[in-house]
Amino acid sequence: MTRRRLVWVGLGLAVLAAGVGAAVLLDPDARVRGWAAGEPFYQGRAATAWRHDLAGADEVKAVAARDALAEGKGEAVPVCVWLVKNAPEPAARWRAAEALGKMGPAGAASGPALVAVLDDPDPLVRGVAARTVGELTPDPGAAVPVLVKLFPDVDAIRAAAKYKAAAGPAVPRLTELLRHDDPAVRWQAGRALGKIGEPALSALPELVRQMANDPDPLVREHAAEALGDIGPSAAAAVPDLAKALKDPAVKVRRDAVRSLGQMGPAAKPVLAEVMALTKDPEEIVRDAAARSARQIDPAAGGGRPDEGRKHQDED
């Protein structure tokens, strides 16, 4: 190639680069690129334009973009799904997943894409996807097995618990996690088993063991809670729950007596122990004992026998 031709080629490439730069500056919404690549659009902006906002160093702009997508609900779902699948920047993927979670029911259509993102190589993306899956609860047949693979990740455990009885296939692994080294994993596993309910009945012996022996009071508390949440089918644990009424930790005593109330008449053999806690030094224990006594036997203290309680997630 002659020297003159090389000069012309160089000039052509420079003009082309300048043209591309100008196109970017003149098309901040990436309409041309998005149209050429077949990207979805929202508010007249291609997915690539949203990607740049979500992944940018400007935190205020990134959060504003996420919230704008969330407010778009169903209209913005295609863009968010494209982003969680295709954006090379982890920040764009996890913020798009957050936007889907903030959409509520409108984001449910993104379920399959979010289940796929549970295998994302970035741990933050996986965590946000797990929390979002837990909020949107797509098909359990697809989501639960993938979530189980992520255990002992606590976000994945909490997401599985959202499926309640439909998360029954997770019970064996959750039961194993009751012996995990990390107490946060142990109590989250116990809580999840309680949310699953009767399908978690096979975990009863391990929950009883944790309630009686775990050195962490939060683990003992949630094990006691789980026994009550499983319900009257866990009545075999009544004697062990009665022993837990003497636990030195206030919330363990409270949840043990609450759970005895949830057993209903099956807890009548330990009604005297329940009544004794109506004189506990702690008010939350006394109140729980009084309610549980009425659930076990309406004649024990008046009131409605169905005056139960709902466990709080973070009690």
VOSE-283968 format. One record per residue (C-alpha): residue number from 1; x, y, z; residue in one letter. Coordinates in steps of 0.1 Angstrom, whole numbers, plus 5000, padded with zeros to 4 digits. Each point is the difference from the previous one (the first is absolute). Example, Ala and Ser with C-alpha at 12.3 -4.5 7.8 and 13.67 -1.06 7.14 Angstrom:
% residues 2
+-----+------+------+------+---+
!   k !   c1 !   c2 !   c3 ! r !
+-----+------+------+------+---+
!   1 ! 5123 ! 4955 ! 5078 ! A !
!   2 ! 5014 ! 5034 ! 4993 ! S !
+-----+------+------+------+---+
% end
This chain:
% residues 315
+-----+------+------+------+---+
!   k !   c1 !   c2 !   c3 ! r !
+-----+------+------+------+---+
!   1 ! 5000 ! 5000 ! 5000 ! M !
!   2 ! 5014 ! 5034 ! 4990 ! T !
!   3 ! 5007 ! 5027 ! 5025 ! R !
!   4 ! 4973 ! 5022 ! 4986 ! R !
!   5 ! 4974 ! 4972 ! 5003 ! R !
!   6 ! 5011 ! 4993 ! 5036 ! L !
!   7 ! 4994 ! 5037 ! 5008 ! V !
!   8 ! 4965 ! 4998 ! 4985 ! W !
!   9 ! 4992 ! 4969 ! 5019 ! V !
!  10 ! 5011 ! 5016 ! 5032 ! G !
!  11 ! 4980 ! 5031 ! 4993 ! L !
!  12 ! 4969 ! 4978 ! 4993 ! G !
!  13 ! 5004 ! 4981 ! 5032 ! L !
!  14 ! 5003 ! 5033 ! 5019 ! A !
!  15 ! 4969 ! 5013 ! 4984 ! V !
!  16 ! 4982 ! 4968 ! 5008 ! L !
!  17 ! 5010 ! 5001 ! 5036 ! A !
!  18 ! 4990 ! 5037 ! 5002 ! A !
!  19 ! 4966 ! 4990 ! 4985 ! G !
!  20 ! 4995 ! 4973 ! 5025 ! V !
!  21 ! 5009 ! 5024 ! 5028 ! G !
!  22 ! 4976 ! 5026 ! 4987 ! A !
!  23 ! 4973 ! 4974 ! 4997 ! A !
!  24 ! 5004 ! 4991 ! 5036 ! V !
!  25 ! 4999 ! 5036 ! 5011 ! L !
!  26 ! 4971 ! 5008 ! 4978 ! L !
!  27 ! 4981 ! 4968 ! 5009 ! D !
!  28 ! 5003 ! 4997 ! 5038 ! P !
!  29 ! 4969 ! 4977 ! 5000 ! D !
!  30 ! 5018 ! 4975 ! 4977 ! A !
!  31 ! 4970 ! 4999 ! 4977 ! R !
!  32 ! 5020 ! 4992 ! 4969 ! V !
!  33 ! 5021 ! 4973 ! 5017 ! R !
!  34 ! 4971 ! 4986 ! 5018 ! G !
!  35 ! 4979 ! 4998 ! 4969 ! W !
!  36 ! 5028 ! 4984 ! 4980 ! A !
!  37 ! 5007 ! 4974 ! 5028 ! A !
!  38 ! 4963 ! 4992 ! 5006 ! G !
!  39 ! 5001 ! 5012 ! 5036 ! E !
!  40 ! 4968 ! 5008 ! 5020 ! P !
!  41 ! 4991 ! 5036 ! 5007 ! F !
!  42 ! 4984 ! 5018 ! 5029 ! Y !
!  43 ! 4992 ! 5038 ! 5000 ! Q !
!  44 ! 5015 ! 5002 ! 4966 ! G !
!  45 ! 5034 ! 4988 ! 5012 ! R !
!  46 ! 5017 ! 4968 ! 4990 ! A !
!  47 ! 5011 ! 4974 ! 5026 ! A !
!  48 ! 5036 ! 5011 ! 4993 ! T !
!  49 ! 4993 ! 5035 ! 5012 ! A !
!  50 ! 4984 ! 4987 ! 5032 ! W !
!  51 ! 5030 ! 4977 ! 5004 ! R !
!  52 ! 5024 ! 5030 ! 4999 ! H !
!  53 ! 4980 ! 5018 ! 5027 ! D !
!  54 ! 4997 ! 4970 ! 5023 ! L !
!  55 ! 5037 ! 4991 ! 4997 ! A !
!  56 ! 5014 ! 5036 ! 5002 ! G !
!  57 ! 5021 ! 5014 ! 5027 ! A !
!  58 ! 4973 ! 5026 ! 5009 ! D !
!  59 ! 4981 ! 4983 ! 5028 ! E !
!  60 ! 4972 ! 5025 ! 5000 ! V !
!  61 ! 4994 ! 4995 ! 4962 ! K !
!  62 ! 5002 ! 4962 ! 5004 ! A !
!  63 ! 4974 ! 4999 ! 5027 ! V !
!  64 ! 4978 ! 5024 ! 4981 ! A !
!  65 ! 5002 ! 4977 ! 4970 ! A !
!  66 ! 4991 ! 4970 ! 5021 ! R !
!  67 ! 4970 ! 5017 ! 5015 ! D !
!  68 ! 4988 ! 5012 ! 4966 ! A !
!  69 ! 5001 ! 4965 ! 4987 ! L !
!  70 ! 4982 ! 4987 ! 5031 ! A !
!  71 ! 4973 ! 5026 ! 4996 ! E !
!  72 ! 4995 ! 4989 ! 4964 ! G !
!  73 ! 4988 ! 4966 ! 5012 ! K !
!  74 ! 4988 ! 4978 ! 4972 ! G !
!  75 ! 5012 ! 5024 ! 4973 ! E !
!  76 ! 5036 ! 4999 ! 5013 ! A !
!  77 ! 5001 ! 4963 ! 5006 ! V !
!  78 ! 5015 ! 4991 ! 4966 ! P !
!  79 ! 5028 ! 5025 ! 5005 ! V !
!  80 ! 5008 ! 4987 ! 5035 ! C !
!  81 ! 5000 ! 4964 ! 4988 ! V !
!  82 ! 5024 ! 5009 ! 4971 ! W !
!  83 ! 5023 ! 5017 ! 5025 ! L !
!  84 ! 5001 ! 4971 ! 5025 ! V !
!  85 ! 5008 ! 4977 ! 4972 ! K !
!  86 ! 5024 ! 5021 ! 4979 ! N !
!  87 ! 5015 ! 5029 ! 5018 ! A !
!  88 ! 5038 ! 4993 ! 5004 ! P !
!  89 ! 5002 ! 5022 ! 5032 ! E !
!  90 ! 4988 ! 4983 ! 5032 ! P !
!  91 ! 4986 ! 5033 ! 5013 ! A !
!  92 ! 4977 ! 5003 ! 4970 ! A !
!  93 ! 4988 ! 4964 ! 5005 ! R !
!  94 ! 4993 ! 5002 ! 5038 ! W !
!  95 ! 4984 ! 5034 ! 4997 ! R !
!  96 ! 4977 ! 4987 ! 4973 ! A !
!  97 ! 4991 ! 4971 ! 5022 ! A !
!  98 ! 4993 ! 5024 ! 5028 ! E !
!  99 ! 4976 ! 5020 ! 4977 ! A !
! 100 ! 4982 ! 4967 ! 4992 ! L !
! 101 ! 4995 ! 4993 ! 5037 ! G !
! 102 ! 4986 ! 5035 ! 5006 ! K !
! 103 ! 4974 ! 4995 ! 4973 ! M !
! 104 ! 4980 ! 4976 ! 5021 ! G !
! 105 ! 4976 ! 4977 ! 4981 ! P !
! 106 ! 5008 ! 5018 ! 4967 ! A !
! 107 ! 5035 ! 4986 ! 5002 ! G !
! 108 ! 4988 ! 4964 ! 5003 ! A !
! 109 ! 5005 ! 4995 ! 4963 ! A !
! 110 ! 5037 ! 5003 ! 5005 ! S !
! 111 ! 5001 ! 4969 ! 5022 ! G !
! 112 ! 5017 ! 4976 ! 4975 ! P !
! 113 ! 5027 ! 5026 ! 4993 ! A !
! 114 ! 5006 ! 5006 ! 5037 ! L !
! 115 ! 5003 ! 4962 ! 5007 ! V !
! 116 ! 5027 ! 4999 ! 4973 ! A !
! 117 ! 5018 ! 5029 ! 5016 ! V !
! 118 ! 5003 ! 4980 ! 5033 ! L !
! 119 ! 5030 ! 4984 ! 4983 ! D !
! 120 ! 5016 ! 5034 ! 4993 ! D !
! 121 ! 5038 ! 5000 ! 5005 ! P !
! 122 ! 4998 ! 5031 ! 5022 ! D !
! 123 ! 4989 ! 4994 ! 5036 ! P !
! 124 ! 4982 ! 5033 ! 5003 ! L !
! 125 ! 4979 ! 4993 ! 4969 ! V !
! 126 ! 4992 ! 4966 ! 5014 ! R !
! 127 ! 4990 ! 5014 ! 5034 ! G !
! 128 ! 4977 ! 5027 ! 4985 ! V !
! 129 ! 4985 ! 4974 ! 4976 ! A !
! 130 ! 4993 ! 4977 ! 5029 ! A !
! 131 ! 4983 ! 5027 ! 5020 ! R !
! 132 ! 4980 ! 5010 ! 4969 ! T !
! 133 ! 4990 ! 4964 ! 4992 ! V !
! 134 ! 4987 ! 4998 ! 5036 ! G !
! 135 ! 4979 ! 5031 ! 4995 ! E !
! 136 ! 4986 ! 4990 ! 4966 ! L !
! 137 ! 4998 ! 4962 ! 5007 ! T !
! 138 ! 5001 ! 4987 ! 4964 ! P !
! 139 ! 4993 ! 4963 ! 4993 ! D !
! 140 ! 5013 ! 4981 ! 5031 ! P !
! 141 ! 5008 ! 4970 ! 4978 ! G !
! 142 ! 5027 ! 5021 ! 4982 ! A !
! 143 ! 5011 ! 5023 ! 5028 ! A !
! 144 ! 5003 ! 4977 ! 5031 ! V !
! 145 ! 5026 ! 4976 ! 4986 ! P !
! 146 ! 5022 ! 5029 ! 4989 ! V !
! 147 ! 4996 ! 5017 ! 5034 ! L !
! 148 ! 5010 ! 4967 ! 5018 ! V !
! 149 ! 5032 ! 5000 ! 4980 ! K !
! 150 ! 5008 ! 5034 ! 5014 ! L !
! 151 ! 4996 ! 4989 ! 5036 ! F !
! 152 ! 5014 ! 5009 ! 5025 ! P !
! 153 ! 4996 ! 5035 ! 4986 ! D !
! 154 ! 4975 ! 5016 ! 5024 ! V !
! 155 ! 4983 ! 5020 ! 4972 ! D !
! 156 ! 4993 ! 4968 ! 4982 ! A !
! 157 ! 4987 ! 4984 ! 5032 ! I !
! 158 ! 4976 ! 5029 ! 5006 ! R !
! 159 ! 4989 ! 4999 ! 4964 ! A !
! 160 ! 4992 ! 4963 ! 5002 ! A !
! 161 ! 4980 ! 5006 ! 5032 ! A !
! 162 ! 4977 ! 5023 ! 4980 ! K !
! 163 ! 4987 ! 4970 ! 4981 ! Y !
! 164 ! 4987 ! 4985 ! 5033 ! K !
! 165 ! 4987 ! 4964 ! 4994 ! A !
! 166 ! 5011 ! 5001 ! 4964 ! A !
! 167 ! 5036 ! 5001 ! 5012 ! A !
! 168 ! 4997 ! 4965 ! 5014 ! G !
! 169 ! 5028 ! 4987 ! 4978 ! P !
! 170 ! 5024 ! 5023 ! 5020 ! A !
! 171 ! 4992 ! 4983 ! 5033 ! V !
! 172 ! 5029 ! 4975 ! 5000 ! P !
! 173 ! 5026 ! 5026 ! 4993 ! R !
! 174 ! 4985 ! 5025 ! 5025 ! L !
! 175 ! 5001 ! 4972 ! 5026 ! T !
! 176 ! 5037 ! 4995 ! 4994 ! E !
! 177 ! 5006 ! 5037 ! 5003 ! L !
! 178 ! 4987 ! 4999 ! 5036 ! L !
! 179 ! 5035 ! 4987 ! 5008 ! R !
! 180 ! 5018 ! 5027 ! 4980 ! H !
! 181 ! 5030 ! 5017 ! 5017 ! D !
! 182 ! 4984 ! 5035 ! 4994 ! D !
! 183 ! 4972 ! 5007 ! 5025 ! P !
! 184 ! 4984 ! 5024 ! 4975 ! A !
! 185 ! 4996 ! 4971 ! 4976 ! V !
! 186 ! 4987 ! 4977 ! 5027 ! R !
! 187 ! 4972 ! 5024 ! 5011 ! W !
! 188 ! 4991 ! 5009 ! 4965 ! Q !
! 189 ! 4997 ! 4963 ! 4992 ! A !
! 190 ! 4978 ! 4995 ! 5030 ! G !
! 191 ! 4978 ! 5029 ! 4991 ! R !
! 192 ! 4997 ! 4988 ! 4964 ! A !
! 193 ! 4989 ! 4965 ! 5012 ! L !
! 194 ! 4973 ! 5016 ! 5020 ! G !
! 195 ! 4987 ! 5020 ! 4971 ! K !
! 196 ! 4999 ! 4968 ! 4979 ! I !
! 197 ! 4977 ! 4986 ! 5026 ! G !
! 198 ! 4987 ! 4964 ! 5000 ! E !
! 199 ! 5023 ! 4988 ! 4972 ! P !
! 200 ! 5029 ! 5007 ! 5023 ! A !
! 201 ! 4988 ! 4975 ! 5026 ! L !
! 202 ! 5030 ! 4978 ! 4993 ! S !
! 203 ! 5022 ! 5027 ! 5015 ! A !
! 204 ! 4983 ! 4997 ! 5034 ! L !
! 205 ! 5027 ! 4981 ! 5018 ! P !
! 206 ! 5027 ! 5024 ! 4989 ! E !
! 207 ! 4979 ! 5031 ! 5009 ! L !
! 208 ! 4994 ! 4985 ! 5034 ! V !
! 209 ! 5038 ! 4994 ! 5004 ! R !
! 210 ! 5008 ! 5036 ! 4990 ! Q !
! 211 ! 4974 ! 5015 ! 5023 ! M !
! 212 ! 5014 ! 4980 ! 5029 ! A !
! 213 ! 5037 ! 5002 ! 4994 ! N !
! 214 ! 5011 ! 5027 ! 4976 ! D !
! 215 ! 5023 ! 5025 ! 5018 ! P !
! 216 ! 4986 ! 5030 ! 4981 ! D !
! 217 ! 4967 ! 5012 ! 5014 ! P !
! 218 ! 4988 ! 5013 ! 4966 ! L !
! 219 ! 5003 ! 4965 ! 4986 ! V !
! 220 ! 4981 ! 4985 ! 5029 ! R !
! 221 ! 4973 ! 5027 ! 4996 ! E !
! 222 ! 4994 ! 4993 ! 4964 ! H !
! 223 ! 5001 ! 4963 ! 5005 ! A !
! 224 ! 4972 ! 5004 ! 5026 ! A !
! 225 ! 4982 ! 5023 ! 4976 ! E !
! 226 ! 5002 ! 4975 ! 4972 ! A !
! 227 ! 4985 ! 4972 ! 5020 ! L !
! 228 ! 4969 ! 5021 ! 5005 ! G !
! 229 ! 4998 ! 5011 ! 4964 ! D !
! 230 ! 5001 ! 4964 ! 4989 ! I !
! 231 ! 4968 ! 4997 ! 5021 ! G !
! 232 ! 4981 ! 4973 ! 5018 ! P !
! 233 ! 5016 ! 4973 ! 4979 ! S !
! 234 ! 5032 ! 5008 ! 5020 ! A !
! 235 ! 4982 ! 4991 ! 5033 ! A !
! 236 ! 5027 ! 4974 ! 5008 ! A !
! 237 ! 5022 ! 5030 ! 5009 ! A !
! 238 ! 4976 ! 5012 ! 5028 ! V !
! 239 ! 5021 ! 4985 ! 5028 ! P !
! 240 ! 5032 ! 5016 ! 4986 ! D !
! 241 ! 4983 ! 5034 ! 4996 ! L !
! 242 ! 4989 ! 4998 ! 5036 ! A !
! 243 ! 5036 ! 4995 ! 5010 ! K !
! 244 ! 5009 ! 5031 ! 4980 ! A !
! 245 ! 4977 ! 5021 ! 5022 ! L !
! 246 ! 5029 ! 5001 ! 5025 ! K !
! 247 ! 5025 ! 5013 ! 4974 ! D !
! 248 ! 5020 ! 5029 ! 5014 ! P !
! 249 ! 4994 ! 5020 ! 4968 ! A !
! 250 ! 4968 ! 5020 ! 5001 ! V !
! 251 ! 4991 ! 4996 ! 4963 ! K !
! 252 ! 5006 ! 4963 ! 5001 ! V !
! 253 ! 4975 ! 4997 ! 5029 ! R !
! 254 ! 4976 ! 5023 ! 4981 ! R !
! 255 ! 5002 ! 4980 ! 4968 ! D !
! 256 ! 4998 ! 4966 ! 5017 ! A !
! 257 ! 4968 ! 5010 ! 5018 ! V !
! 258 ! 4986 ! 5015 ! 4968 ! R !
! 259 ! 5007 ! 4968 ! 4982 ! S !
! 260 ! 4982 ! 4980 ! 5027 ! L !
! 261 ! 4970 ! 5022 ! 4994 ! G !
! 262 ! 5002 ! 4991 ! 4963 ! Q !
! 263 ! 4998 ! 4963 ! 5010 ! M !
! 264 ! 4965 ! 5007 ! 5014 ! G !
! 265 ! 4984 ! 4973 ! 5021 ! P !
! 266 ! 5030 ! 4977 ! 4993 ! A !
! 267 ! 5019 ! 5021 ! 5026 ! A !
! 268 ! 4975 ! 4994 ! 5028 ! K !
! 269 ! 5024 ! 4977 ! 5019 ! P !
! 270 ! 5024 ! 5029 ! 5005 ! V !
! 271 ! 4973 ! 5027 ! 5006 ! L !
! 272 ! 5012 ! 5005 ! 5036 ! A !
! 273 ! 5035 ! 5008 ! 4988 ! E !
! 274 ! 4985 ! 5025 ! 4975 ! V !
! 275 ! 4979 ! 5016 ! 5027 ! M !
! 276 ! 5031 ! 5004 ! 5022 ! A !
! 277 ! 5015 ! 5023 ! 4974 ! L !
! 278 ! 4972 ! 5024 ! 5005 ! T !
! 279 ! 5021 ! 5011 ! 5030 ! K !
! 280 ! 5033 ! 5002 ! 4980 ! D !
! 281 ! 5021 ! 5031 ! 5008 ! P !
! 282 ! 4997 ! 5011 ! 4964 ! E !
! 283 ! 4968 ! 5016 ! 4987 ! E !
! 284 ! 5004 ! 4985 ! 4964 ! I !
! 285 ! 5002 ! 4965 ! 5015 ! V !
! 286 ! 4970 ! 5006 ! 5024 ! R !
! 287 ! 4979 ! 5013 ! 4971 ! D !
! 288 ! 5009 ! 4971 ! 4977 ! A !
! 289 ! 4993 ! 4975 ! 5028 ! A !
! 290 ! 4966 ! 5014 ! 5006 ! A !
! 291 ! 4991 ! 4998 ! 4963 ! R !
! 292 ! 5013 ! 4965 ! 4997 ! S !
! 293 ! 4981 ! 4988 ! 5030 ! A !
! 294 ! 4968 ! 5011 ! 4984 ! R !
! 295 ! 5009 ! 4983 ! 4968 ! Q !
! 296 ! 5007 ! 4968 ! 5018 ! I !
! 297 ! 4969 ! 5002 ! 5022 ! D !
! 298 ! 4976 ! 5029 ! 4996 ! P !
! 299 ! 4989 ! 4994 ! 5036 ! A !
! 300 ! 5036 ! 5007 ! 5012 ! A !
! 301 ! 4996 ! 5038 ! 5000 ! G !
! 302 ! 4970 ! 5012 ! 4980 ! G !
! 303 ! 5002 ! 5017 ! 4966 ! G !
! 304 ! 4999 ! 4985 ! 4966 ! R !
! 305 ! 5019 ! 4967 ! 4994 ! P !
! 306 ! 5012 ! 5013 ! 4966 ! D !
! 307 ! 5020 ! 5029 ! 5015 ! E !
! 308 ! 5032 ! 4989 ! 4984 ! G !
! 309 ! 5029 ! 5018 ! 4986 ! R !
! 310 ! 5021 ! 5003 ! 4969 ! K !
! 311 ! 5037 ! 4997 ! 5005 ! H !
! 312 ! 5020 ! 5030 ! 4988 ! Q !
! 313 ! 5028 ! 4993 ! 4976 ! D !
! 314 ! 5026 ! 5018 ! 5020 ! E !
! 315 ! 4988 ! 4994 ! 5036 ! D !
+-----+------+------+------+---+
% end
